[in-house]
Amino acid sequence: MKRVASIPYLFSRRLLADVDDVLRLSLFPACLALFLYFYGAAPVAAQNTLISPPGNQDTVTLACNPFPPSKIGEDPAKPGYDVEILRAAFATRNITLITPFYPWRRAYFMANSGQVDGLCSCSYLPEREDEFFYSNLLGHVRVAFYAVGTNNLKTLEEIKDARDMTVGIVNGYSLEASARDAGLDVLLVNSEATLIDMLLSRRLDVALSYKAPMDHELRNPDRQLPGIKSIQDKIISNNPYYSCISRKAKNPTALVNELNTGLTTIRENGLFDSILAKYGVARKDGPPLQD
């Protein structure tokens, strides 16, 4: 009787020990994930991580920020035309491009501090000359005012014309600095979707935004809100943008030269235009991008 009773006892102890081991093992990744989330600023829906692919190939890491349709973090099969153009350009030089996605401010910080080799794209600002080398032209960024109806747009030809209006801008874009320098009453929001909501609820007179992500959100089939088709736009500028290589990257001037050579190659062989066409963008449109 004693012996028979000890079997379930020993079995139970072994089972509990195994369960304890499993729980420890299963909780470890969860704890690690939480640590990385809060302290490591995990990529936003990145189709690529910071981990290099297997093999001895040369790699470059450029941080991207979600900015559809030029940079689409949540769709690995269709990551955006800027991402595909940059990958193709580097591929002609036998270099693999890694493109983790982060919010703009985080991406900028990582590039500026040398944690990654640069930014997928940025506009030219004089103060950035000390931080980045600029590639050859990637495209143009179109900036526009948006409003419900056309009344508030009639008198707007440049940013300073909106001084007597409440203007919404997505936090982190360089448009904020331009608007404040022009003396505008600026209200910062976290996304283009919020700009649309605030326009429709009449909490904004106008929104100042880049056309690409704003138009993408206006066409979002899951966001066809009442009155959304009444939102109109007026383009006020069309400015160039580039890929930006951090001065803290390893041999940054050589990296810029490799990228520029690759960009020339894919423009000449037609791949550049075919990538734009895949996303419904023509080169003459000056593919719009981020700040």
HELIX and SHEET records of a PDB file:
HELIX    1   1 LYS A    2  TYR A   39  1                                  38    
HELIX    2   2 TYR A   81  ALA A   91  1                                  11    
HELIX    3   3 TRP A  104  ASN A  112  1                                   9    
HELIX    4   4 PRO A  126  ASP A  130  5                                   5    
HELIX    5   5 ASN A  151  LEU A  153  5                                   3    
HELIX    6   6 ILE A  159  ALA A  162  5                                   4    
HELIX    7   7 LEU A  175  ASP A  181  1                                   7    
HELIX    8   8 GLU A  192  LEU A  200  1                                   9    
HELIX    9   9 LYS A  211  LEU A  218  1                                   8    
HELIX   10  10 PRO A  221  ARG A  223  5                                   3    
HELIX   11  11 ILE A  228  SER A  230  5                                   3    
HELIX   12  12 PRO A  252  GLU A  268  1                                  17    
HELIX   13  13 LEU A  271  LYS A  278  1                                   8    
HELIX   14  14 ARG A  283  ASP A  285  5                                   3    
SHEET    1   A 8 ILE A  95  ILE A  98  0                                        
SHEET    2   A 8 ASP A  58  ALA A  63  1                                        
SHEET    3   A 8 GLY A 118  SER A 123  1                                        
SHEET    4   A 8 ILE A 231  SER A 246 -1                                        
SHEET    5   A 8 PHE A 132  VAL A 148 -1                                        
SHEET    6   A 8 VAL A 206  TYR A 210 -1                                        
SHEET    7   A 8 THR A 166  VAL A 170  1                                        
SHEET    8   A 8 ASP A 185  VAL A 189  1                                        
END                                                                             
